[in-house]
Amino acid sequence: MTDSSQPVGFFALWHNKRSEYHAAYVEERGTGIHIQQAFENARDRGIKIFGLYGSRWSSERQYFTFWICPNLTALEITMDDLERAGDFKFADSEHIIGVRLHDLEMTDEAYLDLDGGDVNLPLGFFALWRQTDAFYRAGPEEWTESNRAVRSVFKVARAQGVRILGRFDCRWSTAWDYFTFWLLPSLETLEGIMDQLEPAGDFKFADSRHIIGNLEPHFRFGRHLQTDTDWSKGE
């Protein structure tokens, strides 16, 4: 278990339940107001929310979001707030939590205090990975060379405007080893980076899961866009 005082990354991926489509207008509006209040309380606790991303086109889920929390306690209290607000009555969600590691090559420090998304970087990319048998069979020189090549691709990505918001250890909470979250200017940029990571040996030494989404300004509850809140600006 992690030390509750350490900063943690929180990734939530969800799709709407059928109950969204059957909710009365009063219940829909009341739930939305209470959820927004829970988010305001989260920000007061120092949680940074990096926007809402639509992911139906890339996964079986509808939306995802990524947060950085000052500690596990702040996250736990916020989950309690969302439970009381009725969030989980309407959303079937998957939550992944990891401890932020000291990894300067994978951390754009200036972006860690972003509140909301960045409209200039409208693509969100979440990657989970774990080491394969090939990693454990490889000699130190082979692994070191591949790691150096992969890290050089990260430098290229950052030079192209990609913002990498850290590397997180999630072995204590999932079957995966690590995760990261990136903000990118376009899908083409991401495809170019993936093309470079392949020959660098990244996918030889790691199994991975990738989830991609577009920054969305408004959340859709059932058939209705909640236009009074702009997720892309953190409002």
LOZAFI-940997 format. One record per atom (N, C-alpha, C, O): x, y, z; residue number from 1. Coordinates in steps of 0.1 Angstrom, whole numbers, plus 5000, padded with zeros to 4 digits. Layout:
c1,c2,c3,resi
X,Y,Z,NUM
...
END
This chain:
c1,c2,c3,resi
5008,4988,5000,1
5000,5000,5000,1
5009,5012,5000,1
5020,5012,5006,1
5004,5023,4994,2
5011,5035,4993,2
5010,5044,5005,2
5001,5043,5013,2
5020,5052,5007,3
5020,5062,5018,3
5009,5072,5014,3
5010,5078,5004,3
5000,5075,5023,4
4989,5084,5020,4
4993,5098,5019,4
4984,5106,5015,4
5005,5102,5022,5
5010,5115,5020,5
5016,5118,5006,5
5019,5129,5003,5
5018,5108,4998,6
5025,5109,4985,6
5015,5114,4975,6
5003,5111,4975,6
5019,5122,4965,7
5011,5126,4954,7
5007,5114,4946,7
5015,5105,4943,7
4994,5113,4941,8
4990,5102,4933,8
4983,5107,4920,8
4977,5118,4920,8
4984,5099,4910,9
4977,5101,4898,9
4964,5092,4898,9
4964,5081,4902,9
4953,5098,4893,10
4940,5091,4893,10
4935,5092,4879,10
4933,5103,4873,10
4932,5080,4873,11
4926,5079,4859,11
4912,5073,4861,11
4911,5062,4866,11
4902,5079,4856,12
4888,5073,4856,12
4883,5072,4842,12
4884,5082,4834,12
4878,5061,4838,13
4873,5057,4825,13
4859,5052,4827,13
4857,5043,4835,13
4849,5057,4820,14
4835,5053,4823,14
4826,5054,4811,14
4829,5060,4801,14
4815,5047,4812,15
4804,5049,4802,15
4791,5050,4810,15
4790,5046,4821,15
4781,5056,4803,16
4769,5059,4810,16
4760,5046,4811,16
4760,5037,4802,16
4753,5045,4822,17
4744,5034,4825,17
4731,5038,4818,17
4728,5049,4815,17
4722,5028,4817,18
4709,5030,4811,18
4701,5040,4820,18
4691,5046,4815,18
4704,5040,4833,19
4697,5049,4842,19
4698,5063,4838,19
4689,5071,4841,19
4709,5067,4831,20
4710,5081,4826,20
4698,5085,4817,20
4693,5096,4817,20
4694,5075,4808,21
4684,5078,4799,21
4670,5078,4805,21
4660,5083,4799,21
4668,5073,4817,22
4655,5072,4823,22
4654,5082,4835,22
4643,5083,4841,22
4664,5090,4837,23
4664,5099,4848,23
4654,5111,4845,23
4654,5116,4834,23
4647,5115,4855,24
4638,5127,4853,24
4647,5140,4853,24
4659,5139,4857,24
4642,5150,4847,25
4650,5162,4845,25
4655,5168,4859,25
4667,5172,4860,25
4646,5167,4869,26
4650,5172,4882,26
4662,5164,4888,26
4671,5170,4894,26
4662,5151,4886,27
4672,5142,4891,27
4685,5145,4883,27
4696,5145,4889,27
4684,5147,4870,28
4695,5149,4861,28
4702,5162,4866,28
4714,5163,4867,28
4694,5173,4867,29
4700,5186,4871,29
4706,5186,4885,29
4717,5191,4887,29
4699,5179,4894,30
4703,5179,4908,30
4716,5171,4909,30
4725,5176,4917,30
4717,5160,4902,31
4729,5152,4903,31
4741,5160,4897,31
4752,5160,4903,31
4739,5167,4886,32
4749,5175,4880,32
4754,5186,4889,32
4766,5188,4889,32
4745,5192,4895,33
4750,5203,4905,33
4758,5197,4916,33
4768,5203,4920,33
4754,5186,4922,34
4761,5180,4933,34
4775,5175,4928,34
4784,5176,4936,34
4775,5170,4916,35
4788,5165,4911,35
4798,5177,4909,35
4810,5176,4913,35
4793,5188,4904,36
4801,5199,4902,36
4806,5205,4915,36
4818,5209,4916,36
4798,5204,4925,37
4802,5209,4938,37
4813,5199,4944,37
4823,5204,4950,37
4812,5186,4941,38
4822,5177,4945,38
4836,5180,4939,38
4846,5179,4945,38
4835,5184,4926,39
4847,5188,4919,39
4853,5201,4925,39
4865,5202,4926,39
4845,5211,4928,40
4850,5223,4934,40
4856,5220,4947,40
4867,5226,4951,40
4850,5211,4955,41
4857,5207,4968,41
4870,5200,4966,41
4879,5202,4973,41
4871,5192,4955,42
4883,5185,4952,42
4894,5195,4949,42
4905,5193,4953,42
4891,5205,4941,43
4901,5216,4938,43
4905,5223,4951,43
4917,5226,4952,43
4896,5225,4960,44
4900,5231,4972,44
4910,5223,4980,44
4917,5228,4988,44
4909,5210,4978,45
4919,5200,4985,45
4932,5199,4977,45
4941,5192,4981,45
4933,5207,4966,46
4946,5206,4959,46
4946,5197,4947,46
4957,5194,4942,46
4935,5191,4944,47
4934,5181,4932,47
4934,5189,4919,47
4926,5199,4918,47
4942,5185,4910,48
4942,5191,4897,48
4935,5182,4887,48
4938,5170,4886,48
4925,5187,4880,49
4917,5180,4871,49
4920,5184,4856,49
4918,5196,4853,49
4925,5175,4848,50
4930,5178,4835,50
4921,5176,4824,50
4924,5173,4813,50
4908,5179,4826,51
4898,5179,4816,51
4890,5166,4814,51
4893,5156,4821,51
4880,5167,4805,52
4872,5156,4802,52
4875,5152,4787,52
4876,5160,4778,52
4876,5139,4785,53
4880,5134,4771,53
4870,5124,4766,53
4866,5114,4773,53
4865,5126,4754,54
4856,5116,4748,54
4864,5105,4741,54
4873,5107,4733,54
4860,5092,4745,55
4868,5081,4740,55
4860,5070,4734,55
4865,5059,4733,55
4848,5072,4730,56
4840,5062,4724,56
4846,5056,4712,56
4845,5044,4709,56
4854,5064,4705,57
4859,5060,4692,57
4872,5052,4694,57
4877,5045,4684,57
4878,5051,4706,58
4890,5044,4708,58
4889,5033,4719,58
4898,5025,4720,58
4878,5032,4726,59
4876,5022,4736,59
4862,5019,4738,59
4853,5024,4731,59
4859,5010,4747,60
4845,5006,4750,60
4838,5016,4759,60
4827,5014,4762,60
4846,5026,4764,61
4841,5036,4774,61
4838,5049,4767,61
4842,5051,4755,61
4830,5057,4773,62
4825,5070,4768,62
4834,5081,4770,62
4837,5089,4761,62
4839,5082,4783,63
4847,5094,4787,63
4859,5089,4795,63
4859,5078,4801,63
4869,5098,4797,64
4879,5096,4807,64
4884,5109,4812,64
4882,5119,4806,64
4890,5109,4824,65
4896,5121,4830,65
4908,5117,4837,65
4910,5105,4841,65
4917,5126,4839,66
4930,5124,4847,66
4932,5134,4857,66
4930,5146,4854,66
4935,5130,4869,67
4937,5140,4880,67
4951,5137,4887,67
4956,5126,4886,67
4957,5147,4892,68
4968,5146,4901,68
4964,5151,4915,68
4960,5162,4916,68
4965,5142,4925,69
4960,5145,4938,69
4972,5147,4948,69
4982,5140,4946,69
4972,5156,4957,70
4983,5158,4966,70
4985,5146,4975,70
4997,5144,4980,70
4975,5138,4977,71
4977,5126,4986,71
4965,5117,4984,71
4955,5121,4978,71
4965,5105,4989,72
4955,5095,4987,72
4942,5099,4995,72
4931,5097,4991,72
4944,5106,5006,73
4933,5110,5015,73
4924,5120,5007,73
4912,5118,5008,73
4930,5130,5000,74
4922,5139,4992,74
4913,5132,4982,74
4902,5135,4980,74
4919,5122,4976,75
4912,5114,4966,75
4900,5106,4972,75
4889,5106,4967,75
4903,5100,4983,76
4893,5092,4990,76
4881,5100,4994,76
4870,5096,4993,76
4883,5112,5000,77
4873,5121,5004,77
4864,5125,4992,77
4852,5126,4993,77
4871,5128,4981,78
4864,5132,4969,78
4855,5121,4963,78
4844,5123,4958,78
4860,5108,4964,79
4852,5097,4959,79
4840,5096,4968,79
4829,5093,4963,79
4841,5098,4981,80
4829,5098,4990,80
4819,5109,4986,80
4807,5107,4986,80
4825,5121,4982,81
4816,5132,4978,81
4808,5128,4965,81
4796,5130,4964,81
4815,5122,4956,82
4809,5118,4943,82
4799,5107,4945,82
4789,5106,4938,82
4801,5098,4955,83
4792,5087,4958,83
4779,5093,4963,83
4768,5089,4959,83
4780,5103,4972,84
4768,5109,4978,84
4761,5118,4967,84
4749,5119,4968,84
4768,5123,4958,85
4762,5131,4947,85
4754,5122,4937,85
4746,5128,4930,85
4757,5109,4937,86
4749,5101,4928,86
4757,5097,4915,86
4751,5092,4906,86
4770,5101,4915,87
4778,5099,4903,87
4778,5084,4898,87
4776,5081,4886,87
4780,5075,4908,88
4781,5061,4904,88
4768,5054,4902,88
4767,5043,4897,88
4757,5061,4905,89
4744,5056,4901,89
4742,5056,4886,89
4735,5047,4880,89
4749,5066,4879,90
4747,5068,4865,90
4759,5064,4857,90
4758,5064,4844,90
4770,5061,4863,91
4783,5058,4855,91
4789,5044,4859,91
4790,5042,4871,91
4792,5036,4850,92
4799,5024,4852,92
4814,5027,4849,92
4818,5029,4838,92
4822,5028,4860,93
4835,5034,4858,93
4846,5024,4863,93
4844,5015,4870,93
4858,5027,4857,94
4871,5020,4860,94
4880,5030,4866,94
4882,5041,4860,94
4886,5027,4877,95
4895,5037,4884,95
4909,5031,4885,95
4911,5019,4889,95
4919,5038,4881,96
4933,5034,4882,96
4941,5044,4890,96
4941,5056,4886,96
4949,5040,4900,97
4956,5049,4909,97
4970,5046,4909,97
4974,5034,4910,97
4979,5055,4909,98
4994,5053,4910,98
5001,5064,4917,98
4996,5075,4918,98
5012,5060,4923,99
5021,5070,4930,99
5030,5077,4920,99
5036,5070,4912,99
5031,5090,4921,100
5040,5097,4911,100
5054,5095,4915,100
5058,5096,4927,100
5062,5092,4905,101
5076,5089,4906,101
5085,5101,4902,101
5080,5109,4894,101
5097,5102,4907,102
5106,5112,4904,102
5112,5108,4890,102
5122,5100,4890,102
5107,5113,4879,103
5112,5110,4866,103
5111,5123,4857,103
5101,5125,4851,103
5122,5130,4857,104
5122,5143,4851,104
5120,5142,4836,104
5114,5151,4830,104
5124,5131,4830,105
5123,5130,4815,105
5108,5127,4811,105
5104,5128,4800,105
5100,5123,4821,106
5086,5120,4818,106
5077,5130,4826,106
5065,5126,4829,106
5082,5141,4830,107
5073,5151,4838,107
5076,5165,4833,107
5086,5170,4835,107
5065,5171,4827,108
5066,5185,4824,108
5060,5193,4836,108
5048,5195,4837,108
5069,5197,4844,109
5066,5203,4857,109
5057,5215,4856,109
5047,5217,4864,109
5059,5223,4845,110
5051,5235,4844,110
5036,5232,4841,110
5027,5240,4844,110
5033,5219,4837,111
5019,5216,4834,111
5012,5209,4846,111
5000,5206,4845,111
5019,5206,4856,112
5013,5199,4867,112
5002,5207,4875,112
4994,5201,4882,112
5002,5220,4874,113
4993,5228,4880,113
4981,5233,4871,113
4973,5241,4875,113
4980,5227,4859,114
4970,5230,4850,114
4956,5226,4856,114
4955,5216,4862,114
4947,5236,4855,115
4933,5233,4860,115
4924,5232,4848,115
4921,5243,4842,115
4919,5221,4844,116
4911,5219,4832,116
4921,5214,4821,116
4933,5211,4824,116
4916,5212,4809,117
4924,5208,4798,117
4931,5220,4792,117
4930,5231,4796,117
4939,5217,4781,118
4946,5227,4774,118
4940,5226,4759,118
4943,5217,4752,118
4933,5237,4755,119
4926,5236,4742,119
4936,5236,4731,119
4933,5232,4719,119
4949,5240,4733,120
4959,5239,4723,120
4965,5225,4722,120
4972,5222,4713,120
4962,5216,4732,121
4966,5202,4732,121
4954,5194,4734,121
4952,5188,4745,121
4945,5192,4724,122
4932,5186,4726,122
4931,5171,4727,122
4920,5166,4728,122
4943,5164,4725,123
4942,5150,4726,123
4948,5145,4739,123
4959,5149,4743,123
4941,5136,4746,124
4946,5130,4758,124
4950,5115,4755,124
4943,5108,4748,124
4962,5111,4760,125
4967,5098,4758,125
4971,5092,4772,125
4979,5097,4779,125
4965,5081,4775,126
4968,5074,4787,126
4974,5060,4784,126
4968,5053,4776,126
4985,5057,4790,127
4992,5044,4787,127
4995,5037,4800,127
5001,5043,4809,127
4992,5024,4800,128
4996,5015,4811,128
5005,5005,4805,128
5004,5001,4793,128
5015,5001,4813,129
5024,4990,4808,129
5030,4982,4819,129
5030,4986,4831,129
5035,4970,4815,130
5042,4961,4825,130
5052,4954,4817,130
5051,4952,4805,130
5063,4950,4824,131
5074,4944,4817,131
5071,4930,4813,131
5064,4922,4820,131
5076,4926,4802,132
5074,4913,4796,132
5085,4903,4800,132
5095,4907,4806,132
5083,4890,4796,133
5094,4880,4799,133
5106,4884,4791,133
5117,4881,4796,133
5105,4891,4780,134
5117,4895,4772,134
5126,4904,4780,134
5138,4904,4778,134
5119,4912,4788,135
5127,4922,4796,135
5136,4914,4806,135
5148,4917,4808,135
5130,4904,4812,136
5138,4896,4822,136
5148,4887,4816,136
5158,4883,4823,136
5146,4883,4803,137
5156,4875,4796,137
5167,4883,4790,137
5178,4877,4787,137
5165,4896,4788,138
5175,4904,4781,138
5187,4907,4790,138
5186,4908,4802,138
5198,4908,4783,139
5210,4912,4790,139
5210,4927,4794,139
5202,4934,4787,139
5218,4931,4803,140
5218,4945,4807,140
5221,4955,4796,140
5215,4965,4795,140
5229,4951,4787,141
5233,4960,4776,141
5221,4962,4766,141
5219,4973,4762,141
5214,4951,4763,142
5203,4952,4754,142
5192,4961,4760,142
5186,4969,4753,142
5189,4958,4773,143
5178,4966,4779,143
5182,4981,4781,143
5174,4990,4778,143
5195,4983,4784,144
5199,4997,4786,144
5199,5005,4773,144
5195,5016,4772,144
5203,4998,4762,145
5203,5004,4749,145
5188,5008,4744,145
5186,5019,4739,145
5179,4998,4747,146
5165,5001,4743,146
5159,5012,4752,146
5152,5021,4747,146
5162,5012,4765,147
5157,5023,4773,147
5162,5036,4769,147
5155,5046,4769,147
5175,5037,4765,148
5181,5050,4760,148
5173,5054,4748,148
5171,5066,4746,148
5171,5045,4739,149
5164,5048,4726,149
5150,5053,4729,149
5145,5063,4723,149
5143,5047,4738,150
5129,5051,4742,150
5129,5065,4748,150
5121,5073,4744,150
5139,5067,4757,151
5139,5080,4763,151
5142,5091,4753,151
5138,5103,4754,151
5150,5088,4743,152
5153,5098,4732,152
5140,5101,4725,152
5138,5113,4720,152
5131,5092,4723,153
5118,5095,4716,153
5110,5104,4725,153
5103,5113,4720,153
5110,5102,4738,154
5103,5112,4747,154
5108,5126,4745,154
5100,5135,4745,154
5121,5128,4743,155
5126,5141,4741,155
5121,5147,4728,155
5118,5159,4727,155
5120,5138,4717,156
5115,5143,4705,156
5100,5147,4706,156
5096,5157,4701,156
5093,5139,4714,157
5078,5142,4716,157
5077,5155,4723,157
5068,5163,4719,157
5085,5158,4733,158
5083,5171,4740,158
5087,5182,4731,158
5082,5193,4732,158
5097,5180,4722,159
5101,5191,4713,159
5089,5193,4703,159
5089,5204,4697,159
5080,5184,4701,160
5069,5185,4692,160
5057,5191,4699,160
5046,5191,4693,160
5058,5195,4711,161
5047,5201,4719,161
5040,5192,4728,161
5030,5196,4734,161
5044,5179,4729,162
5037,5169,4737,162
5041,5173,4752,162
5052,5175,4755,162
5031,5172,4761,163
5033,5174,4775,163
5031,5161,4782,163
5020,5156,4782,163
5041,5156,4789,164
5041,5144,4796,164
5039,5147,4811,164
5047,5154,4817,164
5028,5142,4817,165
5025,5146,4831,165
5029,5136,4841,165
5023,5135,4852,165
5040,5129,4838,166
5046,5120,4849,166
5045,5105,4846,166
5038,5101,4837,166
5053,5098,4854,167
5052,5084,4854,167
5048,5079,4868,167
5053,5085,4878,167
5038,5070,4869,168
5032,5066,4881,168
5033,5051,4883,168
5031,5043,4874,168
5036,5047,4895,169
5037,5033,4899,169
5024,5029,4904,169
5019,5033,4914,169
5018,5019,4897,170
5004,5014,4900,170
5004,4999,4904,170
4994,4993,4904,170
5016,4994,4907,171
5017,4979,4910,171
5009,4975,4922,171
5005,4964,4923,171
5007,4985,4931,172
5000,4982,4944,172
4985,4982,4942,172
4978,4977,4951,172
4980,4987,4930,173
4966,4988,4928,173
4960,4981,4916,173
4948,4979,4915,173
4969,4976,4907,174
4965,4970,4894,174
4975,4959,4891,174
4985,4956,4898,174
4972,4952,4880,175
4980,4942,4874,175
4991,4948,4865,175
5000,4940,4860,175
4991,4961,4863,176
5001,4968,4855,176
5012,4973,4864,176
5010,4974,4876,176
5023,4977,4858,177
5034,4983,4866,177
5034,4998,4867,177
5035,5003,4878,177
5031,5005,4856,178
5032,5019,4855,178
5022,5025,4846,178
5016,5018,4838,178
5019,5038,4847,179
5011,5045,4837,179
5016,5059,4836,179
5024,5064,4844,179
5012,5065,4825,180
5015,5079,4822,180
5004,5086,4815,180
4995,5079,4809,180
5003,5099,4815,181
4993,5106,4808,181
4999,5118,4800,181
5007,5125,4806,181
4995,5119,4788,182
5001,5129,4779,182
4990,5138,4773,182
4979,5134,4771,182
4994,5151,4771,183
4986,5160,4763,183
4993,5162,4750,183
5005,5165,4749,183
4985,5161,4739,184
4991,5162,4725,184
4984,5171,4716,184
4972,5173,4718,184
4991,5177,4706,185
4984,5186,4697,185
4975,5179,4687,185
4965,5185,4682,185
4978,5166,4684,186
4970,5160,4673,186
4973,5145,4673,186
4982,5140,4679,186
4964,5137,4667,187
4965,5123,4666,187
4977,5120,4657,187
4984,5110,4659,187
4980,5128,4647,188
4991,5125,4638,188
5004,5126,4646,188
5014,5118,4644,188
5005,5135,4656,189
5017,5136,4664,189
5019,5123,4672,189
5030,5118,4673,189
5008,5118,4678,190
5009,5106,4686,190
5013,5094,4677,190
5021,5086,4681,190
5007,5093,4665,191
5011,5082,4656,191
5025,5082,4652,191
5032,5072,4652,191
5031,5094,4650,192
5045,5095,4647,192
5054,5091,4659,192
5064,5084,4656,192
5050,5094,4671,193
5057,5089,4683,193
5057,5074,4684,193
5067,5068,4687,193
5045,5068,4682,194
5043,5054,4683,194
5052,5047,4672,194
5058,5036,4675,194
5053,5053,4660,195
5062,5047,4650,195
5076,5047,4654,195
5084,5038,4650,195
5080,5057,4662,196
5094,5057,4667,196
5097,5048,4679,196
5108,5043,4680,196
5087,5046,4687,197
5088,5037,4699,197
5089,5023,4695,197
5096,5015,4702,197
5083,5019,4684,198
5083,5005,4679,198
5098,5000,4676,198
5102,4990,4682,198
5105,5007,4668,199
5119,5003,4665,199
5128,5005,4677,199
5139,4999,4678,199
5125,5013,4686,200
5133,5016,4698,200
5132,5004,4708,200
5140,5003,4717,200
5123,4995,4705,201
5121,4983,4714,201
5112,4984,4725,201
5111,4975,4734,201
5104,4995,4725,202
5095,4997,4737,202
5085,4986,4738,202
5082,4981,4749,202
5079,4981,4727,203
5069,4971,4728,203
5074,4957,4729,203
5067,4947,4730,203
5087,4955,4727,204
5093,4942,4729,204
5094,4939,4744,204
5092,4928,4748,204
5097,4950,4752,205
5100,4948,4766,205
5088,4951,4775,205
5088,4950,4787,205
5077,4956,4769,206
5065,4959,4777,206
5052,4956,4770,206
5050,4959,4758,206
5043,4950,4777,207
5029,4949,4773,207
5023,4962,4777,207
5026,4968,4787,207
5014,4967,4768,208
5008,4980,4771,208
4993,4981,4767,208
4988,4973,4759,208
4987,4990,4773,209
4973,4994,4770,209
4972,5009,4768,209
4976,5016,4777,209
4966,5013,4757,210
4966,5027,4753,210
4951,5031,4752,210
4943,5024,4746,210
4948,5043,4757,211
4934,5049,4756,211
4936,5063,4752,211
4944,5071,4758,211
4928,5067,4742,212
4930,5080,4736,212
4916,5087,4735,212
4906,5081,4733,212
4916,5100,4738,213
4904,5108,4737,213
4906,5122,4733,213
4917,5128,4734,213
4895,5128,4728,214
4895,5142,4724,214
4889,5150,4736,214
4880,5147,4743,214
4896,5162,4739,215
4891,5171,4749,215
4877,5176,4746,215
4874,5180,4735,215
4868,5174,4756,216
4854,5178,4754,216
4850,5189,4763,216
4853,5189,4775,216
4844,5200,4758,217
4840,5211,4766,217
4828,5208,4775,217
4827,5213,4786,217
4819,5199,4770,218
4807,5196,4778,218
4805,5181,4779,218
4807,5173,4771,218
4799,5178,4791,219
4796,5164,4794,219
4782,5161,4789,219
4773,5169,4791,219
4780,5149,4784,220
4767,5145,4779,220
4760,5135,4790,220
4766,5125,4792,220
4749,5140,4796,221
4742,5131,4805,221
4730,5125,4797,221
4721,5132,4793,221
4731,5112,4794,222
4721,5106,4785,222
4721,5113,4771,222
4731,5113,4764,222
4710,5120,4768,223
4709,5126,4755,223
4712,5141,4756,223
4712,5148,4745,223
4715,5146,4767,224
4716,5161,4769,224
4730,5165,4773,224
4736,5160,4782,224
4735,5175,4765,225
4748,5181,4768,225
4746,5191,4780,225
4736,5199,4780,225
4755,5190,4790,226
4755,5199,4801,226
4763,5212,4798,226
4774,5213,4802,226
4757,5221,4791,227
4764,5232,4785,227
4767,5243,4795,227
4774,5253,4792,227
4762,5242,4808,228
4765,5253,4818,228
4779,5251,4824,228
4783,5260,4832,228
4786,5240,4821,229
4799,5238,4826,229
4809,5235,4815,229
4806,5226,4806,229
4820,5242,4815,230
4830,5240,4804,230
4842,5232,4810,230
4851,5238,4817,230
4843,5219,4808,231
4853,5210,4813,231
4867,5214,4807,231
4877,5212,4814,231
4867,5219,4795,232
4880,5221,4789,232
4887,5233,4795,232
4900,5234,4794,232
4880,5242,4802,233
4886,5253,4809,233
4886,5251,4824,233
4890,5260,4831,233
4881,5240,4829,234
4881,5238,4844,234
4871,5246,4851,234
4872,5248,4863,234
4860,5250,4844,235
4850,5258,4850,235
4838,5250,4855,235
4829,5255,4861,235
END
